[in-house]
């Protein structure tokens, strides 16, 4: 008997490529910031608002973009938003004043909003349940890898290109991806000529039947009233909190709180992102293996809860210890454990979102990002008012414990838009 085709793996490769581009375009501005500040005459505070305005737009427009994709399909929606943000990436290089830069970065955040929930929806249509955690792990690992390599890439280009030219070059990458995506991808595997009957049967046999779609205000009431939705949103807050701490205040924390020199700082400030990659991949594989053997509650929720408890203990201990290297290692371990849960988190989004996976994923991601916007201010005021770097770490530790409880509340077998429980499957 002929083995099934593997067109779905090309979809995973294209999706992972998109994740890489989002981090390339998003992360490059941090390394290019000194040149931007110099040429536009910005203050450090003004540059801080440039960073923040992206995150604000990203959080605000996640849900509308995902709602659009749930209705129109991800082929057209992703094509349009990648073209949008690629144009805005290139346009960043043309900014000639502070107000223009703020406007461009806000519009850029609008463009990137919804990209990852769109990918979750794509996986829900193309990837069998048994493989969802693994492919989510691959997706996040690719994004984190490029996020870690972007500073080195930018620094290697700066001797030859200006910061303006680098933005233009990076913007063209999205155009190339869009051309490939829109030409090859189809919203449903049944419509794709590269998918044979065996592969289609494999995908469809593990794809639950779509449930009815509430209309109008009732749609949003149902979303907000869902216990699963509320638990996922609160659960995702410490995930976003620790990520933004690592890419904003961690280097300053290590230097001022623990006195790391330049060499050690370069190593330990980048360590959380380095350990994130194996965390992504291993977590994706482990969650699928546990689901296959013990069911969804163990494979998704128990894994997430245990990892969060360990991450919370690591953060509390990092705040308590006065040993510099131990504190840095514990923060990296907590970050790695957090990323270990991403396959379970987004796999759960697919399972409880069903035909609404874009909106469900976007809601979870938006709440996490909106809460994480407060983290830089919490750190700044903790240091300014109390002279204390440890309070934010204790806070993140407590949030991880709250998140661990939320994992126990989540029921992956209960769709957000249908509160009747369904049988938990084993695959």
C-alpha positions as CSV (number, residue, x, y, z in Angstrom):
1,X,0.0,0.0,0.0
2,X,1.3,3.4,-0.9
3,X,2.3,5.6,2.0
4,X,0.6,9.0,2.5
5,X,2.1,12.1,1.0
6,X,3.6,14.7,3.3
7,X,2.3,18.0,1.9
8,X,1.5,19.1,5.5
9,X,5.2,19.2,6.3
10,X,5.7,21.8,3.6
11,X,2.9,23.8,5.3
12,X,4.8,23.5,8.6
13,X,8.0,24.7,6.8
14,X,6.2,27.7,5.3
15,X,4.7,28.5,8.7
16,X,8.0,28.3,10.4
17,X,9.5,30.5,7.8
18,X,6.8,33.1,8.7
19,X,7.7,32.8,12.4
20,X,11.3,33.5,11.5
21,X,10.4,36.6,9.5
22,X,8.3,38.0,12.3
23,X,11.2,37.9,14.7
24,X,13.7,39.2,12.1
25,X,11.5,42.2,11.4
26,X,10.6,42.7,15.0
27,X,14.0,42.2,16.6
28,X,16.2,44.1,14.3
29,X,15.2,47.6,15.6
30,X,16.7,46.9,19.0
31,X,20.2,46.5,17.5
32,X,19.7,49.4,15.1
33,X,18.4,51.7,17.9
34,X,21.7,53.6,18.5
35,X,21.8,54.7,14.9
36,X,18.1,55.7,14.9
37,X,18.5,57.7,18.1
38,X,21.6,59.5,16.7
39,X,20.1,60.3,13.3
40,X,16.7,61.4,14.5
41,X,17.9,63.1,17.7
42,X,15.7,61.0,20.0
43,X,16.0,60.5,23.7
44,X,16.1,57.2,25.5
45,X,12.5,57.7,26.7
46,X,11.3,58.5,23.1
47,X,13.0,55.4,21.8
48,X,11.2,53.5,24.6
49,X,7.9,54.7,23.3
50,X,8.9,53.5,19.8
51,X,9.3,50.0,21.2
52,X,6.0,50.2,23.2
53,X,3.8,51.5,20.4
54,X,4.5,48.4,18.4
55,X,3.4,46.2,21.3
56,X,0.3,48.2,21.8
57,X,-0.8,47.9,18.2
58,X,0.1,44.3,18.2
59,X,-2.1,43.5,21.1
60,X,-5.0,45.6,20.0
61,X,-5.3,44.2,16.5
62,X,-4.7,40.5,17.2
63,X,-8.3,39.6,17.7
64,X,-9.8,41.5,14.7
65,X,-7.2,40.0,12.4
66,X,-7.7,36.5,13.7
67,X,-11.5,37.0,13.4
68,X,-11.0,38.0,9.8
69,X,-8.9,34.8,9.2
70,X,-11.4,32.5,10.8
71,X,-13.9,33.7,8.2
72,X,-11.8,34.3,5.1
73,X,-9.1,31.7,5.5
74,X,-5.4,32.1,6.2
75,X,-4.2,32.0,2.6
76,X,-5.5,35.5,1.7
77,X,-5.3,37.0,5.2
78,X,-1.7,36.1,5.8
79,X,-0.7,37.2,2.3
80,X,-2.2,40.6,3.0
81,X,-0.8,41.2,6.4
82,X,2.7,40.0,5.5
83,X,2.7,42.4,2.6
84,X,1.5,45.1,4.9
85,X,4.1,44.7,7.6
86,X,6.9,44.1,5.1
87,X,6.0,47.5,3.5
88,X,6.1,49.1,7.0
89,X,9.4,47.4,7.8
90,X,10.9,49.0,4.7
91,X,9.1,52.3,5.5
92,X,10.8,52.4,8.9
93,X,14.0,53.1,7.0
94,X,12.4,56.2,5.5
95,X,11.2,57.7,8.8
96,X,12.6,61.3,9.1
97,X,11.1,62.4,12.5
98,X,9.9,61.0,15.8
99,X,6.2,61.4,15.0
100,X,6.6,59.6,11.7
101,X,8.6,56.8,13.3
102,X,5.9,56.3,16.0
103,X,3.2,56.2,13.3
104,X,5.2,53.7,11.2
105,X,5.9,51.4,14.1
106,X,2.3,51.5,15.2
107,X,1.2,50.5,11.7
108,X,3.9,47.8,11.7
109,X,2.4,46.4,14.9
110,X,-1.0,46.3,13.3
111,X,0.5,44.3,10.4
112,X,2.2,41.7,12.6
113,X,-0.9,41.3,14.8
114,X,-2.7,38.0,14.1
115,X,0.1,36.3,12.3
116,X,0.6,33.6,15.0
117,X,-3.1,32.9,15.6
118,X,-3.4,32.6,11.8
119,X,-0.7,29.9,11.9
120,X,-2.5,28.1,14.7
121,X,-5.6,28.1,12.5
122,X,-3.5,26.8,9.6
123,X,-2.2,23.9,11.7
124,X,-5.7,23.1,12.9
125,X,-6.8,22.5,9.3
126,X,-3.6,20.8,8.1
127,X,-2.0,18.9,11.0
128,X,-3.4,15.8,12.6
129,X,-4.0,16.1,16.4
130,X,-1.1,13.7,17.2
131,X,1.4,16.1,15.6
132,X,0.2,19.5,16.7
133,X,2.4,19.9,19.8
134,X,5.5,18.9,17.8
135,X,4.8,21.3,14.9
136,X,4.1,24.1,17.3
137,X,7.4,23.4,19.0
138,X,9.2,23.5,15.6
139,X,7.4,26.8,14.8
140,X,8.5,28.5,18.0
141,X,12.0,27.1,17.9
142,X,12.5,28.6,14.4
143,X,11.2,32.0,15.6
144,X,13.4,32.0,18.7
145,X,16.5,30.9,16.7
146,X,16.2,33.9,14.3
147,X,15.4,36.2,17.2
148,X,18.8,35.1,18.7
149,X,20.7,35.4,15.4
150,X,19.2,38.8,14.3
151,X,21.6,41.0,16.4
152,X,24.6,39.2,15.0
153,X,23.2,39.5,11.4
154,X,22.5,43.2,11.9
155,X,25.9,43.9,13.3
156,X,27.5,42.1,10.4
157,X,25.6,44.2,7.9
158,X,26.2,47.6,9.5
159,X,29.7,48.1,8.1
160,X,28.2,47.9,4.6
161,X,24.6,49.2,5.0
162,X,23.0,52.0,6.9
163,X,20.2,51.3,9.3
164,X,17.8,52.6,6.8
165,X,19.0,50.3,4.1
166,X,18.9,47.3,6.5
167,X,15.2,47.9,7.1
168,X,14.5,48.0,3.4
169,X,16.4,44.7,2.9
170,X,14.6,42.9,5.7
171,X,11.3,44.2,4.3
172,X,11.9,42.4,1.0
173,X,12.1,39.0,2.7
174,X,8.3,39.1,3.4
175,X,7.5,39.8,-0.2
176,X,9.4,36.6,-1.2
177,X,7.6,34.6,1.4
178,X,4.2,35.9,0.4
179,X,4.7,35.0,-3.3
180,X,5.5,31.4,-2.3
181,X,2.7,31.1,0.2
182,X,0.0,32.5,-2.0
183,X,1.0,30.5,-5.0
184,X,1.3,27.1,-3.2
185,X,-0.9,27.1,-0.1
186,X,-4.6,26.3,0.1
187,X,-6.9,26.8,3.1
188,X,-8.0,23.2,3.1
189,X,-5.9,20.2,2.3
190,X,-8.8,18.7,0.3
191,X,-8.2,21.5,-2.2
192,X,-4.5,20.9,-2.7
193,X,-3.2,18.7,-5.5
194,X,-0.2,17.6,-3.5
195,X,-2.3,15.9,-0.9
196,X,-3.3,12.3,-1.7
197,X,-6.3,10.4,-0.3
198,X,-4.3,8.7,2.4
199,X,-2.8,11.9,3.8
200,X,-6.2,13.6,3.6
201,X,-7.8,10.8,5.5
202,X,-5.1,11.0,8.2
203,X,-5.7,14.7,8.6
204,X,-9.5,14.6,8.5
205,X,-9.8,11.6,10.8
206,X,-8.4,13.6,13.7
207,X,-10.0,16.9,12.9
208,X,-13.2,17.4,14.9
209,X,-16.4,18.4,13.2
210,X,-16.8,22.2,13.2
211,X,-19.5,23.4,15.5
212,X,-22.0,26.2,14.9
213,X,-20.9,29.8,14.8
214,X,-22.7,32.2,17.2
215,X,-23.5,35.6,15.5
216,X,-23.1,39.2,16.6
217,X,-22.8,40.1,20.2
218,X,-23.6,36.6,21.3
219,X,-20.3,35.5,19.7
220,X,-18.3,37.7,22.0
221,X,-20.4,36.9,25.1
222,X,-19.8,33.2,24.5
223,X,-16.0,33.9,24.1
224,X,-15.8,35.9,27.4
225,X,-18.0,33.6,29.3
226,X,-16.0,30.5,28.5
227,X,-14.1,29.1,31.5
228,X,-11.4,27.7,29.2
229,X,-10.9,31.1,27.5
230,X,-10.5,32.9,30.8
231,X,-8.1,30.3,32.2
232,X,-6.0,30.3,29.0
233,X,-5.7,34.1,29.1
234,X,-4.5,34.3,32.7
235,X,-2.3,31.3,32.1
236,X,-0.5,33.1,29.3
237,X,0.4,36.3,31.2
238,X,3.6,35.0,32.9
239,X,4.7,33.5,29.5
240,X,4.6,37.0,28.0
241,X,5.9,38.7,31.2
242,X,9.1,36.7,31.4
243,X,9.7,37.0,27.6
244,X,9.5,40.8,27.6
245,X,11.6,41.0,30.8
246,X,14.4,39.0,29.0
247,X,14.4,41.3,25.9
248,X,14.1,44.6,27.8
249,X,15.5,44.7,31.4
250,X,17.5,41.5,31.8
251,X,20.9,42.9,30.7
252,X,20.5,45.9,33.0
253,X,19.4,43.7,35.8
254,X,22.4,41.4,35.5
255,X,24.7,44.4,35.3
256,X,23.3,46.5,38.1
257,X,22.0,43.9,40.5
258,X,24.8,41.3,40.1
259,X,27.7,43.2,38.6
260,X,28.3,41.1,35.5
261,X,31.2,42.3,33.3
262,X,30.7,42.9,29.6
263,X,31.9,39.4,28.6
264,X,29.7,37.6,31.1
265,X,26.8,39.9,30.3
266,X,26.8,39.0,26.7
267,X,26.7,35.3,27.5
268,X,24.1,35.3,30.3
269,X,21.8,37.9,28.8
270,X,21.4,35.8,25.7
271,X,21.1,32.5,27.6
272,X,17.3,32.5,28.0
273,X,16.8,32.7,24.2
274,X,19.3,30.0,23.7
275,X,17.7,27.5,26.0
276,X,14.3,28.4,24.6
277,X,15.0,26.5,21.3
278,X,15.5,23.1,22.9
279,X,12.6,23.9,25.2
280,X,10.3,24.6,22.3
281,X,11.3,21.4,20.4
282,X,11.3,19.1,23.4
283,X,8.1,20.5,24.8
284,X,6.3,19.9,21.6
285,X,7.4,16.3,21.3
286,X,6.7,15.5,24.9
287,X,3.2,17.0,24.9
288,X,2.2,14.9,21.9
289,X,3.7,11.8,23.4
290,X,1.8,12.3,26.6
291,X,-1.4,13.0,24.8
292,X,-0.9,9.8,22.8
293,X,-0.4,7.7,25.9
294,X,-2.5,9.4,28.6
295,X,-4.9,11.8,26.9
296,X,-5.3,15.5,26.6
297,X,-5.6,16.4,30.3
298,X,-2.2,14.9,31.1
299,X,-0.5,15.8,27.8
300,X,-1.5,19.4,27.8
301,X,-2.6,20.5,31.2
302,X,-0.5,18.4,33.6
303,X,2.6,19.2,31.5
304,X,1.9,22.9,31.6
305,X,1.1,23.0,35.3
306,X,4.2,21.2,36.4
307,X,6.5,23.3,34.1
308,X,4.9,26.5,35.5
309,X,5.4,25.4,39.1
310,X,9.1,24.7,38.4
311,X,9.4,28.0,36.6
312,X,7.8,29.9,39.5
313,X,10.2,28.2,41.9
314,X,13.1,29.2,39.7
315,X,12.1,32.8,39.6
316,X,11.5,33.1,43.3
317,X,14.8,31.5,44.0
318,X,16.6,33.8,41.5
319,X,15.1,36.8,43.4
320,X,16.2,35.4,46.7
321,X,19.8,34.3,45.8
322,X,22.8,36.7,46.0
323,X,24.9,34.5,43.8
324,X,25.1,36.1,40.3
325,X,25.6,33.1,38.1
326,X,23.0,31.1,39.9
327,X,20.4,33.9,39.5
328,X,21.2,34.1,35.8
329,X,20.9,30.4,35.3
330,X,17.6,30.2,37.2
331,X,16.1,32.9,35.1
332,X,17.3,31.1,31.9
333,X,15.8,27.9,33.3
334,X,12.5,29.5,34.1
335,X,12.4,30.9,30.5
336,X,13.2,27.5,29.0
337,X,10.5,25.9,31.1
338,X,8.0,28.5,29.9
339,X,8.9,27.8,26.3
340,X,8.6,24.1,27.0
341,X,4.8,24.7,27.5
342,X,4.2,26.6,24.2
343,X,3.4,23.4,22.3
344,X,0.9,22.4,24.9
345,X,-0.6,26.0,25.1
346,X,-1.1,26.4,21.4
347,X,-2.1,22.8,20.9
348,X,-4.8,23.4,23.5
349,X,-5.9,26.6,21.6
350,X,-6.4,24.4,18.5
351,X,-8.4,21.8,20.5
352,X,-10.7,24.2,22.3
353,X,-10.9,26.7,19.4
354,X,-12.0,24.3,16.7
355,X,-13.3,26.5,13.8
356,X,-12.6,29.6,15.9
357,X,-9.0,28.9,16.7
358,X,-7.8,32.2,15.3
359,X,-9.9,34.3,17.6
360,X,-9.2,32.0,20.6
361,X,-5.5,32.1,20.1
362,X,-5.5,35.8,19.4
363,X,-7.5,36.5,22.6
364,X,-5.0,34.5,24.7
365,X,-2.1,36.2,23.1
366,X,-3.6,39.7,23.3
367,X,-4.3,39.4,27.0
368,X,-0.8,38.1,27.7
369,X,0.8,40.9,25.7
370,X,-1.3,43.7,27.2
371,X,-0.4,42.6,30.7
372,X,3.3,42.3,29.7
373,X,3.3,45.9,28.6
374,X,3.2,46.8,32.3
375,X,6.4,44.8,33.0
376,X,8.9,47.4,31.9
377,X,7.1,50.0,34.1
378,X,6.9,47.6,37.1
379,X,10.6,47.0,36.9
380,X,11.4,50.7,36.4
381,X,9.3,51.9,39.3
382,X,10.4,49.1,41.6
383,X,14.0,50.3,41.1
384,X,13.2,54.0,41.3
385,X,10.9,53.9,44.3
386,X,12.3,51.0,46.3
387,X,15.8,50.5,44.9
388,X,14.8,46.8,44.5
389,X,15.4,44.6,41.4
390,X,13.9,41.5,43.2
391,X,10.2,42.6,43.5
392,X,9.5,42.0,39.7
393,X,11.1,38.6,39.9
394,X,8.9,37.7,42.9
395,X,5.9,39.0,41.1
396,X,6.6,36.8,38.0
397,X,7.2,33.8,40.3
398,X,3.7,34.3,41.8
399,X,2.2,34.7,38.4
400,X,3.6,31.4,37.4
401,X,2.0,29.7,40.4
402,X,-1.4,31.3,39.4
403,X,-0.8,30.1,35.8
404,X,-0.1,26.6,37.1
405,X,-3.6,26.7,38.8
406,X,-5.1,28.0,35.5
407,X,-3.7,25.0,33.7
408,X,-5.7,22.7,36.1
409,X,-8.9,24.6,35.2
410,X,-8.5,24.2,31.4
411,X,-10.4,21.3,29.8
412,X,-8.9,20.7,26.3
413,X,-11.9,18.5,25.5
414,X,-14.4,21.3,25.9
415,X,-14.7,23.7,23.0
416,X,-14.9,27.4,23.8
417,X,-18.0,27.8,21.6
418,X,-19.8,24.7,22.9
419,X,-19.8,24.3,26.7
420,X,-21.0,20.7,26.4
421,X,-18.0,18.4,27.2
422,X,-16.8,16.0,24.5
423,X,-14.9,12.8,24.9
424,X,-11.2,13.3,25.3
425,X,-9.5,11.5,22.5
426,X,-6.4,9.4,22.5
427,X,-4.4,9.4,19.3
